[in-house]
Amino acid sequence: MAGGRLPAGWTLEKVREVSGDGRAVALGADRVVRWVGGSGGDERLHPETILGFHRLCLVKPIGDEDWYMGSLNDDGSVDCWSAYGDLYEALRGL
Protein backbone atom coordinates (compact mmCIF):
# COMPACT_ATOMS: atom_id res chain seq x y z
CA MET A 1 0.00 0.00 0.00
CA ALA A 2 1.61 3.26 -1.18
CA GLY A 3 0.63 6.75 -0.13
CA GLY A 4 2.71 7.11 3.01
CA ARG A 5 4.62 10.06 4.41
CA LEU A 6 8.01 11.19 3.21
CA PRO A 7 10.68 12.31 5.67
CA ALA A 8 10.91 16.07 6.25
CA GLY A 9 13.05 17.73 3.60
CA TRP A 10 12.95 14.75 1.23
CA THR A 11 11.10 14.29 -2.03
CA LEU A 12 10.37 10.96 -3.66
CA GLU A 13 12.71 11.95 -6.49
CA LYS A 14 15.54 12.57 -4.02
CA VAL A 15 14.91 9.22 -2.28
CA ARG A 16 15.03 7.50 -5.67
CA GLU A 17 18.20 9.32 -6.71
CA VAL A 18 20.16 8.57 -3.53
CA SER A 19 18.97 4.95 -3.32
CA GLY A 20 19.43 4.24 -7.01
CA ASP A 21 15.94 2.69 -7.10
CA GLY A 22 13.70 4.52 -9.56
CA ARG A 23 10.63 2.68 -8.24
CA ALA A 24 11.01 3.52 -4.53
CA VAL A 25 7.71 4.43 -2.84
CA ALA A 26 6.48 5.83 0.47
CA LEU A 27 4.37 3.13 2.12
CA GLY A 28 1.55 3.55 4.60
CA ALA A 29 2.66 3.21 8.22
CA ASP A 30 -0.41 1.20 9.22
CA ARG A 31 1.34 -2.15 9.34
CA VAL A 32 3.17 -4.34 11.85
CA VAL A 33 6.90 -3.62 12.05
CA ARG A 34 9.23 -5.73 14.19
CA TRP A 35 12.88 -5.36 15.13
CA VAL A 36 14.33 -8.88 14.87
CA GLY A 37 18.01 -7.93 14.87
CA GLY A 38 18.58 -8.10 18.61
CA SER A 39 19.21 -11.00 20.93
CA GLY A 40 16.19 -10.25 23.13
CA GLY A 41 13.56 -11.48 20.69
CA ASP A 42 11.18 -9.50 18.53
CA GLU A 43 10.42 -5.91 19.50
CA ARG A 44 7.49 -4.01 17.99
CA LEU A 45 8.38 -0.71 16.29
CA HIS A 46 5.78 2.01 15.73
CA PRO A 47 6.54 3.50 12.32
CA GLU A 48 6.31 7.16 11.43
CA THR A 49 7.69 6.69 7.90
CA ILE A 50 8.22 3.60 5.74
CA LEU A 51 10.02 3.69 2.42
CA GLY A 52 9.69 0.68 0.12
CA PHE A 53 12.32 -0.63 -2.30
CA HIS A 54 10.91 -3.78 -3.92
CA ARG A 55 11.09 -6.30 -1.03
CA LEU A 56 13.27 -4.09 1.23
CA CYS A 57 12.05 -1.27 3.46
CA LEU A 58 13.51 1.55 5.51
CA VAL A 59 11.51 2.38 8.64
CA LYS A 60 11.72 5.47 10.86
CA PRO A 61 9.92 4.76 14.14
CA ILE A 62 8.08 7.48 16.04
CA GLY A 63 10.41 9.20 18.51
CA ASP A 64 13.55 7.49 17.18
CA GLU A 65 16.28 9.13 15.10
CA ASP A 66 17.52 5.85 13.59
CA TRP A 67 16.34 4.25 10.36
CA TYR A 68 15.80 0.49 10.33
CA MET A 69 16.28 -1.74 7.28
CA GLY A 70 14.09 -4.76 6.83
CA SER A 71 12.14 -6.98 4.49
CA LEU A 72 8.55 -6.54 3.40
CA ASN A 73 6.66 -9.75 4.09
CA ASP A 74 3.79 -11.15 1.99
CA ASP A 75 1.26 -10.08 4.63
CA GLY A 76 2.48 -6.44 4.51
CA SER A 77 4.39 -6.58 7.79
CA VAL A 78 8.08 -5.64 8.01
CA ASP A 79 10.90 -7.45 9.84
CA CYS A 80 13.90 -5.16 10.48
CA TRP A 81 17.38 -6.46 11.11
CA SER A 82 19.81 -3.49 10.89
CA ALA A 83 19.83 0.16 11.92
CA TYR A 84 21.42 3.30 10.48
CA GLY A 85 22.04 6.68 12.08
CA ASP A 86 20.55 8.72 9.25
CA LEU A 87 18.45 8.31 6.13
CA TYR A 88 21.21 9.09 3.64
CA GLU A 89 23.42 6.36 5.14
CA ALA A 90 20.50 3.91 5.12
CA LEU A 91 19.66 4.66 1.49
CA ARG A 92 23.25 4.09 0.46
CA GLY A 93 23.22 0.80 2.39
CA LEU A 94 20.44 -0.69 0.29
N, C-alpha and C positions, 0 to 999 in steps of 0.2 A: 504494500500500500504506500504510494508516494504521497506527496503533499505535506511533508513535515517542515519544520523550522530549519532555517540555516543559521549558522553561528553569526554573532554580531560582527559586522565588518566584512563578511564573506558573501560572494555571489556564487551561484551554481557554476558559472563559467570559470571563476577562479578555482573552485574546488576541483573541477575537471582538469584544468591546466596543471595545477600542482600535482595532482594524483596521477595524471597521464591516462585517466579513464574518461573518455568522452561520453560515457553513458551513466556516470555517477548521478545519484538522485538523493533528495532529502526524503527520508521515510517518516511516517507517522510514529510518534513516541508511545502510542497505546499498544504496547506489546510487552511480553515478559523478557527481561534481560537479566542474565546471570553472569557473575564473575566466577569462573571455574579454574582460574590460574593459581589459586592459593592452595595451601596444604590443609586449610580448615574446612574444606567442603564448599559447596555452592553458596554464594552470597547474592541476594537479589539487589540489582541496581535499579534506580528510578531515573529513567532517561529524560533529559531535557531536549537533546538533539541526537538524531541517528542519521548517519550518512551511509548510503548503500552503494556497494561496488560489486556488482554481480552477486556472488555468494559471501562476500566479506562485508563487514560493517565497521564503522567507527561510531562509538557511543560516548556522549558527554553526559554524565549523570548530573542531576540537580545538586547544586552546592559543592561540586567537585571540580577542580581545575584540570584534572587529567582527562585524557581521551583513551578509551578502551577499544582494542581491536578484537573482533570476534567473527563468528560465522553465523549466517542467517540460516536457520533451520526451516524445514518444509512447513512447519506449523506457524511460521512467522516469528517465533521467538529467536533470541540471540544469545549465544554462549561466548563470552569474552575470555581471552586467555593472556593478553599482554596489555600493558599500559604505557602511554607516552605523555610527556610533560606538556606538550602543546600540539595544536592541530597540524601545523606545518610539518613537524617531525613525524606525526602519525600518518599523514598523507604520503610522505616520502617513504615510509616503511611498508606501504602496501605491496 
